[in-house]
Amino acid sequence: MRILTILLVLIPFLSFSQARNASDLRANDLKKYEIRSAQIMYEISGDAKGQEMMTFDNYGWTSLRQQEMTFELYGISSTQTVYEIIDGDFAYRLSPDDSTYLLRKDVKWSQQASYKDPSQVSEAILFSMGGTQQADSTLDGRKCQVWTFEGKAIKEMWIWRGLVLKRKAKLGDRNIETIATEVSVDISPEAALFSIPNYFRLKE
């Protein structure tokens, strides 16, 4: 009887911990963000220059992030490119140069969303990252929660309805600021944006 009781306790926890894709999460009416869909354009400044774009649908469970950032290291200019697709708990980091991708799983968001209101999910994530909430501030008319982080590469984040609108980071001796320049909500992104090309393969 004791074994049966333990199993009944563990089974929900195990299924709760398993990585799930966006369709499974939405089938359970879980939400990562309060907003169904959006596209945010960012400008990168400071000791690096560049642009970033983040587009998402399904309340954040499907998303695409593209970033191109150029900086100088020992007098040599270097460009860093990020192309990442999120499908629920699965993150695919694509490398167009050799048509491969890296796969990682992150269940933090879905775990929080399973028992928290969408407005509370990002707060729980930021707190788990060691963040400390400061006084609210406003960016382009949007009231943002301001979070700071000690001993982290990311030093400060401004959050609006769960979305990052401003980020300050220190990478080595470089101070980098990423700030939203355009925010469009309730859009209808093409599903193809979140699809990995068939010829890409998992990097061993």
N, C-alpha and C positions, 0 to 999 in steps of 0.2 A: 504493500500500500504506500509506503514511504517513497519507493522508487517511482511509482506512478505519479505521486504528487510532485516530485522533482521534475519529471518529464513534462508535466502539464505547465509548470512554471517556465521551463527552459524553451519549449517549442515556440511560444510567441516571441521570446527574446531572440532565438536563432533566426526565425524568419524575418524579424525586424532588422537584424544585422546584415542580412544578405544584400548584396548590391543589386539594384533594380534599374531598369531603363526608364525612360521618360513615360512611355505608354503605361507601364505598370504603376508608376507613381501617380499619374493623373487618373488612372482607373480607381485609385483609392482617394481621389479628390484632395491630394496633397499639393501644397503650393510652396515654392521656394521664395517667391517674391509676391508682393501685393498686386503688382501690375501683370497683366496677362502677356503683353509683348512690348518690346521697345527696341530702339537703336540709339546708341550713345556714341558720339564722336568725341575723341579726346586729343588734346595737344600736349606733347611732352616737351618740357623746357628745363633750364638749369644747366647742369654739366652734361646733358645729352639733349638731342633734338630728335623729334619724330612725331608719329601719329599712332593712334590706337582706335579701334572700332570694336564695339561689342553689340551684337544683335541677339535677342532671345525671343522665344515663344514658349507656350505651355507653362506660363507662370515661372519661367526660368529653368525648367528642366531640360530644354533643348537650347543650346546657345553656341555662338561662334565668336571667338575673340581673335582679332588680327592686330599685330603690333609690329611696327618697324621703327627702330631706335638707333641713332648713330651717335657715337661718342669717340673721343680720342684717348688712346692709351699709349703712354710713352712716345707721344708725337705721331702715332699712327692712327688713322681714322678706321674705325671698325663699325660694322652694322649688324645689329641683332634683329632677327625676325622671329615672330611667334605666330603660329597658326594652330589654334586649338578648338576642337569641337567637344561639347559636353552633351551626353545623352544620359540623363538621370544621374546615377552614381558613377558613370564611366566617363573618363576624360581621355581624349585622343589628341596627342601632340604630333602634328603632321610635319614631316620634313620633305618639302617639294624637291629638294636637290637630288635625293635618291629614292623618292616615292616610297618612303617608309613612315611608320608612326609608332609612337610609344603609347602604351596603355597603362593607366593607373585607375584605381578605384577609391572613391571618397564617399563614405556613407554619412558624414557629419550632418550635411544639410537635410537629408531625408529622415534621419533619426530625430532631429529637432522638429521637422515639419510634421512628424507623426503625432505629436502631442502638444504643439504650440501653434498659436495663431500666427499667420504670416508676418504680422507687424513685429512679432517677438523673435522670429527665427534668426535674423541677422544679428540682433543684440546678443543672443546666446552664442553664436559663432564667434563674434568679436571678443566677447568675454573669455571664451575658451582659448583664444589666441593670446591672451594676456593683456587685452585692451582695457583702457580706463576711459570712461565717458566724461567728456568735458562739457562746458556750456554750449548750447546749440548756437549755430551761426547760419547765415543765409548766403546762398550762392545763386545768382540770377533769379531771385525771387522765390527760391525753394528752400524751405527750412530744413537744415541738415543736422544730424547728430554728429558731433566731432569726437573722434576716438584717438587716443595717443597710445604708443607702445614703447616700452623701455627695453633696450637691448635687442631690438629687432631691426631687420633691414627696412621694414616699413615703419615709419615714424608717426605718421598721422593719416587718418582717413575721414572723409566727410561722407556721410551716408544719408541718402534721401529715399525713403520708402524701401529700404533694403538694398538700394543700388549705390555703388561708389561713384561719386561725382568729382571727388578730388583725393589725390593720394600723394603723400610726400615720402620719399624713400632715400636711404643712404646706402649706396653700393660701393664698398671700399671707401675711397675718399671723394666719391662723386655724390652730389646732392641732386636728386631728380624729382621734378614735380609733374604730375599728370593731372590735367584738369579738363572737365567736360566743356566742350564748346557748343554742342548741339544735342538736344535730347528730344526724341520723337517717341511718343507712347501710343499704344493701341494700333500698331501697324500690322500688316499682313505679310510677313517675310516668306519668301519662297522656301519650300521644304528642302530643295536641293542645296541650300546654304549649309545645312546641317548634315549633309551626306558625305561620307568618305569615298573618293573615287575608287572604282573597282580594282584598278591596277596598283593601288597602294597595298603594302604588306606590313605585317607586324614585325618590328625590329627585334631580332633575337638578342 
